[in-house]
Amino acid sequence: MSSQELASKPTNSVSSGPGTEEQTPQASNSLALQLICGVCVLGFSGYMLSSWHQSLVQHSLAQQAQAETPVVEEAPAMAPVKAQVQPSATQPPMTATTAAIAPEVAPTVPGAVPMVTEPALTPGITDPATVTTLGQKLYEQIDGSWNSYPTFTSNLVYQVQVQQDGAIAGYDSLNKPAQDHLGETPLAQLTSNSPTVAESSTQPQAKFLVLLMPSGTLEISPWVGK
């Protein structure tokens, strides 16, 4: 081959030069865009992270303030209850009146009506010798008049009042058998022979405890106490 042919034939190094120069600026531009995008992504991520962090802080402060604030529950208002009074079926309806009510005046007691006074207490006989004598007289009266056979099974207990002259002024039954079997004793008959109650109540008296036993035994002792 001649030197002219070699000079006119293009070589690979000359033809490949312009293609390499065009590819280098494109690669530089792509790398710059990637860096810009990375910076933008990082900046946006930092902004979002900062916003999220502020939101969390504000939410935490709000919850803490709400927890510290005392909650006062208001009681529901109660509706006024009207008292209803049911009228009684047995009471007649009441009507208001404007007439003045005159106070009741107790009637005056006429001067001619005698006032009733309580009788004076019967004086008691306390002399031991007199009490012994009256006890013997009482024993003789009851024992001499007690002629019926006893049908009772328990002791008959009486309090008997005797005047200073030995007359029986009265008696009191102190147990139920004494009241049930009074008819078997001479006390009622002996008392009826005494002066009236009005006359005997003003005379001194002595009290005795009288026992009538089912065996027919009679016991009399001075009364102890009032």
C-alpha positions in Angstrom: 0.0 0.0 0.0 1.2 3.4 -0.9 1.7 6.3 1.5 -1.2 8.3 -0.1 -3.7 5.5 0.8 -2.5 5.3 4.3 -2.8 9.1 4.7 -6.3 9.2 3.3 -7.6 6.2 5.5 -9.0 7.4 8.8 -7.8 5.8 12.0 -9.8 4.6 15.0 -8.2 7.1 17.5 -9.2 10.1 15.4 -12.8 9.0 14.9 -13.4 8.1 18.6 -12.3 11.4 20.0 -15.4 13.5 19.5 -17.7 10.8 21.1 -15.7 10.7 24.3 -15.9 14.5 24.7 -19.7 14.5 24.4 -20.2 11.8 27.1 -18.2 13.5 29.9 -20.4 16.6 30.3 -23.5 14.4 30.5 -22.1 12.3 33.3 -21.1 15.5 35.2 -24.6 16.9 34.9 -26.2 13.6 36.1 -24.0 13.5 39.2 -24.8 17.2 40.0 -28.6 16.4 39.8 -28.2 13.5 42.1 -26.3 15.6 44.6 -29.0 18.3 44.4 -31.8 15.8 44.9 -30.0 14.2 47.8 -29.6 17.6 49.5 -33.3 18.4 48.9 -34.3 15.0 50.3 -32.1 15.5 53.4 -33.4 19.0 53.9 -37.1 17.9 53.6 -36.5 15.0 55.9 -34.9 17.3 58.5 -37.8 19.7 58.2 -40.4 16.9 58.6 -38.4 15.5 61.6 -38.3 18.9 63.2 -42.0 19.4 62.7 -42.8 16.0 64.0 -40.6 16.6 67.1 -42.3 19.9 67.8 -45.8 18.3 67.5 -44.8 15.6 69.9 -43.5 18.2 72.4 -46.7 20.3 72.1 -48.9 17.2 72.6 -46.9 16.1 75.6 -47.2 19.6 77.2 -50.9 19.6 76.5 -51.4 16.2 78.2 -49.3 17.3 81.2 -51.3 20.5 81.6 -54.5 18.6 81.3 -53.4 16.1 84.0 -52.4 18.9 86.4 -55.7 20.8 86.0 -58.2 19.4 88.6 -61.4 18.2 87.0 -64.5 19.4 88.8 -67.6 17.4 87.9 -70.7 19.5 88.1 -73.6 17.7 89.7 -76.6 17.6 87.6 -79.2 20.1 88.6 -82.0 18.6 90.5 -85.4 19.6 89.4 -87.5 20.9 92.3 -89.9 18.3 93.5 -93.3 19.5 94.4 -94.7 17.8 97.5 -98.1 16.3 96.9 -100.2 15.9 99.9 -102.9 13.4 99.4 -106.1 14.4 101.2 -107.2 12.0 103.9 -110.4 10.1 103.1 -111.6 10.3 106.7 -111.0 14.1 107.2 -113.5 16.6 105.9 -112.1 19.4 103.7 -111.0 22.4 105.7 -112.2 25.9 104.8 -110.4 29.1 105.7 -112.3 31.6 107.8 -111.5 35.1 108.7 -113.7 35.2 111.8 -111.8 36.0 115.0 -111.6 33.1 117.5 -112.5 34.1 121.0 -110.4 32.5 123.7 -112.1 30.0 125.9 -112.8 31.4 129.4 -113.1 28.9 132.2 -116.4 29.2 134.0 -116.1 30.7 137.4 -116.9 28.6 140.3 -119.9 29.9 142.3 -119.2 30.9 145.8 -121.9 28.6 147.1 -120.2 25.4 145.9 -118.1 24.0 148.8 -114.6 23.0 147.9 -113.7 19.4 148.4 -110.6 18.9 150.5 -108.5 15.7 150.9 -109.1 13.9 154.3 -106.3 14.0 156.7 -104.1 11.0 157.0 -105.1 8.5 159.7 -102.8 8.7 162.7 -101.0 5.5 163.5 -100.6 3.8 166.9 -96.9 3.2 167.6 -96.9 2.5 171.4 -95.6 -1.1 171.8 -97.8 -1.9 174.7 -101.0 -0.7 173.0 -100.0 -2.5 169.8 -99.6 -5.8 171.7 -103.0 -5.4 173.4 -104.7 -4.6 170.1 -103.1 -7.7 168.5 -104.4 -9.9 171.3 -107.9 -8.5 170.8 -107.7 -9.0 167.1 -106.6 -12.6 167.5 -109.5 -13.3 169.9 -112.0 -11.8 167.4 -110.8 -13.7 164.4 -110.2 -17.0 166.2 -113.6 -17.0 168.0 -115.4 -16.3 164.7 -113.5 -18.6 162.4 -115.7 -21.7 162.5 -115.6 -23.0 158.8 -113.3 -25.8 157.8 -110.5 -24.5 155.4 -110.9 -25.6 151.8 -107.9 -23.5 150.5 -104.5 -25.0 150.0 -102.4 -21.7 150.3 -102.0 -19.2 153.1 -104.4 -16.3 153.1 -102.5 -13.1 153.7 -104.3 -9.9 154.9 -103.5 -6.5 156.3 -106.0 -5.6 159.0 -106.4 -2.1 160.5 -107.6 -2.0 164.2 -108.8 1.1 166.0 -107.7 2.1 169.5 -110.8 0.5 171.0 -110.1 -2.9 169.3 -112.7 -2.6 166.5 -111.6 -3.7 163.0 -111.6 -0.6 160.8 -110.7 -2.4 157.5 -108.6 -5.0 155.7 -106.8 -5.6 152.4 -106.2 -8.8 150.6 -102.4 -9.2 149.9 -102.5 -12.3 147.6 -105.0 -13.9 145.2 -106.0 -16.9 147.5 -106.9 -14.3 150.2 -109.2 -12.6 147.7 -110.7 -15.8 146.3 -111.5 -17.3 149.8 -112.5 -14.2 151.7 -115.9 -15.7 152.3 -114.3 -18.5 154.4 -112.9 -15.9 156.8 -114.8 -13.8 159.4 -113.1 -10.5 158.4 -116.1 -9.2 156.3 -118.5 -9.8 159.2 -116.2 -8.4 161.9 -115.6 -5.2 159.8 -119.4 -4.6 159.2 -119.9 -4.5 163.0 -117.3 -1.6 163.3 -118.2 2.1 163.1 -118.6 3.7 159.7 -115.6 4.5 157.5 -116.1 8.2 158.0 -115.9 7.9 161.7 -113.1 5.3 161.8 -110.8 7.2 159.3 -110.1 9.9 161.8 -109.3 7.7 164.8 -105.8 6.3 165.4 -105.2 2.8 164.0 -102.7 0.0 164.2 -101.9 -2.3 161.3 -101.4 -6.1 161.6 -100.3 -8.9 159.3 -102.9 -11.7 159.5 -102.2 -15.3 158.2 -104.9 -17.9 157.9 -103.3 -21.3 157.1 -104.9 -24.4 155.5 -104.2 -26.3 158.7 -106.5 -24.0 160.6 -103.7 -22.1 162.3 -104.0 -18.3 162.8 -101.0 -16.0 163.1 -101.1 -12.3 163.8 -98.0 -10.0 164.0 -97.6 -6.2 164.0 -97.3 -4.7 160.5 -93.7 -3.6 159.6 -93.5 -0.6 157.3 -95.9 2.0 156.0 
